[in-house]
Amino acid sequence: MNKNEKFVITINRELGSGGRTVGRILAEKLGVPYYDKALTKALEEKFDLSHTEIEKLKGNNRSWWEEIKRVLALGEGAANSSEYYDEENNRYITSEAVLKAEREILQNIASEESCVIAGRSAFFAMNDNPNHMSILIQASMEHRVQRVMAKQGLSEKEAKKVIKEVDETREEYMKNNAHTSRYDTRNYDLVIKMDGSKTEEEVANAILAFIG
């Protein structure tokens, strides 16, 4: 990646690893925008779905469209439909449209400016970007549980449950839509484990050193 030209850095991270904070610090050090919830926010506006609904439908074992139909409560009559006619806005919404919108939003962001994007969709949406660096940030379960407990005020049991659900949702999403595993290191230029005494800022500095 050449940081002297328009670039995009994508960060895939495990819940509780500190990857979101690393991404924000990295963007600050590079002097570029940092995007995290930009994608789901744009999808909310495009398809009138809430952030929670979008997150749920992304990771479900069924197709995006099956979940959209469930969320919109279209009923049994739409069970075999591949599209939904939104009468209020005079439009059809399809699973393909949602997936296409997701890719377009990310690609448009990257085409406008150099940036850092944190999110499970970004790395494969940027596969064709010639100046793209993909990073995976991981941590041991113990590290993640302790961080989630502290951040969300949960018990150890509750934190483990949250992490398990998020891991399964994100992995299912990757398999369903990118046809790969988020744990396949071949998808990344750099993989970082957050365990130990290193801080998020130290990790951001390490990434900067790797970029050169």
Secondary structure, DSSP 8 states (H G I E B T S, - for coil): --TTS--EEEEEE-TTSSHHHHHHHHHHHHT--EESSHHHHHHHHHHT--HHHHHHHHH-SS-HHHHHHHHTT--GGGTT-SEEEETTTTEEEEHHHHHHHHHHHHHHHHHHS-EEEESTTHHHHTTT-TTEEEEEEE--HHHHHHHHHHHHT--HHHHHHHHHHHHHHHHHHHHHHTSS-TT-GGG-SEEEE--SS--HHHHHHHHHHHH-
